[in-house]
Amino acid sequence: METVVGIDFGTTNSTVAVADRSGYVTTARFHYEDIDAETFRSILFFVPPEKNPRTPMKSYAGPEAIHHYLHGESGGRLIQSIKSYLSDSTLRSTNLFGRNYRLEELVSFLLRSLKSAAASSGLPTGVRAVVGRPVRFVGSKGPADDLFALSRLTEALSLAGFSEVQFEFEPVAAAYSYEALVDHEELLLVSDFGGGTTDFSLIQIGPEARKLKDAKRRILANAGLGIAGDDFDAKLIRHLVAPLLGRGSMCRLVGKTATMPNWPYAKLEHWHQLSFLKSKENMEALRSLRAQAVEPEKIANFIFLVTEDLGFKLHSAVQRTKYELSSKSKSLFSFRVPGIEISATVTRKQFEEWISEELHSIANCLDELLKQAEIRPTQVNRVFLTGGSSFVPAVRALFEQRFGASRLASGSEFTSVAKGLALRALDGRA
């Protein structure tokens, strides 16, 4: 039987898995120096040609990209959360060291590296894949945007060497992963919290449900929205970091003063957009703001953050704080680089207040799903929470309030989608 891999191409992390005839699933393990993980960071780092502009630039992905970024390959370009741009029809390409690259090409660099790294770990990859997709892509305003994103992802997969691709909703894939552990019928609600999207699926699982020839008949409803872990991170940046880099400060205009414009800080909040501020036009605008600023040293620090590609280090500091707040009532946020030192204590209560709007949107989406399916919370047998942001206590509280803590289940938070995609490939009906 020809191998069909399951690929969970994520905003922050990606995973690859295969299932054998018995249904046993193996996930790829990615090794680099002292790193050994089941997840591959969805990150790219490009280094310009040293002398001859006609020679190809160097490109790195995953942990190798992080290594080269952190160890001082000067003049490089870090690209993160590239999946978040798939639905954006205005972003066709970006310039890297004098050459334009289409978004599909950049995504293919990442997918090709993911495939190669999975093969190096001993996992057969082949040319066929079942690939996860969110119910609603980040930035999508409707079905047309989702179809556009899928077409771009399909082309990128083809460029990466996958000639036969099928897509499955990520929460449905997670349901397959959970179903492998049960021996009875359940109405399952899957809640998948990624970096860029939150997705829900209501699906019938169990031995009898598996007998349905059309797998889509098992699905009662799907819903999703472009709000997830990255948006939680953004609120930490807005309240802890941005004010020290000039957000809310004053600038001098002709005959008056005004509040600093918000556009640079909107980019700062979504760290995958920070590298795009390095364009000539944006850098000139930032330098102009520094000249007009009442507190120019803050804007100077902002410019330093952009020019030195410190977005990854900033994001890592934010993530550490968010993770700590999942198990502790408070955390010390600390970001220190030469010239910039930010240190502040944040409580879980503060964090939950900052993300209250996002939590409200997630709760509304969940309630709309139940309404669409005409299902009461009491009819749901089990709620399977997966994805990194499922660890956030305020997120879990939403589900405890509606379904009760005893009906919540979790596990394999970072690999359940890939495992389920591999099982869908084995099932042959994806």
Residue, then its C-alpha position, 0 to 999 in steps of 0.5 A: m500500500e502506497t504511503v499517504v501521510g497526514i500533514d498538520f501545517g500549522t501557524t506556529n508548529s507543523t506535524v507529520a504522521v502516518a498510520d499502518r494497516s492496523g491503525y497504529v500511528t507514528t509521528a515524525r520526530f524532528h532532530y536538530e542539535d539538542i532538539d528532539a520534538e514531534t513538532f516542526r516550527s513553521i518558520l523560515f529564515f533567508v540569508p542573502p547571497e554573499k557576493n554574486p547576486r545571481t547565486p541563490m540565497k540560502s533558506y532554512a526552515g524549522p529549528e534550523a531557521i531558528h538556529h541561524y537566526l539566533h546565531g547571527e547570520s547578518g542581514g537575514r530575513l525571518i518569516q513567521s506564521i506564513k499560513s496566516y497570509l493564505s487568504d489575503s489576496t492583496l499579498r501576492s509576493t514579497n521581495l527578498f534581497g532584490r527578487n520577488y517570491r510569490l507566497e506559494e513559493l515561500v510556503s513550499f519552501l517550508l513544506r519541502s523542508l518539513k517533508s525532508a525532515a520527516a523523511s530524515s526521521g525515518l517516516p515514509t513520505g511519498v507524494r500523497a497526503v491528507v492535509g489539515r485545513p481550518v474551518r475558517f482561514v485567518g483573515s477570511k471573510g467568507p467561502a470565496d476567501d477560504l477557497f482562495a487560501l486552499s488553492r494557494l496551499t494546494e499549489a504550495l504542496s505541489l511545489a513541495g512534491f505532493s502530487e495528490v492532496q486531499f484536505e480535511f477540517e482540522p477539528v474533524a481530524a482531531a476527532y479521528s485521533y480521539e475516536a481511536l481511543v473509544d469503544h462506544e458511541e459518542l456525540l463529540l465536540v472537538s475544539d481545536f485552538g491553534g495559533g491563528t484559528t479556533d475551530f469546532s466540529l460536532i461529530q458522531i464517533g464510535p464503532e457504528a459511526r465508523k460504518l457510515k460509508d460517507a464520513k461527512r454524514r457523521i458531521l453535524a456541524n463545523a464552525g471556526l473563527g480567525i481568533a486564537g493563540d496569536d491574538f492572546d499573545a497580541k494582548l500581552i504585547r499591547h499592554l506590556v511591550a507597546p507602551l514602552l516602545g511609544r504606543g500612546s505617546m505624543c508626537r509633534l505636528v505643525g502647531k500641535t501635538a497628537t498621539m502617535p499613530n497606531w499602525p506600527y503597533a498593530k504590526l508589532e502585536h501580530w509578530h509574524q507581520l513585524s518583518f514586513l516593517k523592514s521595507k524602505e517605505n515603512m522604515e522611512a515612516l518610522r524614522s520620521l515618527r522618531a523625529q517628531a516624537v516627544e519621547p524619541e528614545k521609545i521610537a528608537n527602541f522600536i526601530f531597533l526591534v525591527t531592524e535587528d529582527l527581534g520579533f522571535k525573541l519577543h514572541s518567545a518571551v510573551q509565550r513563556t509568560k502565557y504558558e506560566l499563567s496557565s499554571k500560576s496566578k502571576s508571571l514575570f514578563s522579561f525581555r532583555v536585549p542590548g539597549i532594550e529592557i522590559s520587565a513587568t509582573v502580570t497576573r492571570k486576572q489581568f491577562e483574562e481581562w485583556i483577552s475578554e473580547e477574544l474569549h467572548s467571540i470564541a464563546n459566541c462561535l461555540d454557541e452558534l455551532l450548537k444552535q446551527a446543529e440544534i444540539r443542547p449542551t446536555q446532548v454532547n457526550r464528550v468535549f475534546l480540547t486540543g491545540g496549545s491555547s486549550f491550556v489557557p484556564a479561561v478557555r477551559a472555563l468556557f467549556e466547564q460552564r457549558f458542559g461540566a468539567s467531567r465531560l472535558a477530555s484532552g491529550s496529544e494537544f500538539t499532535s492530535v490533528a496530524k494523527g487523525l489526518a493519518l487515520r483519515a488517509l488510512d480510512g481512504r474516504a478523506 
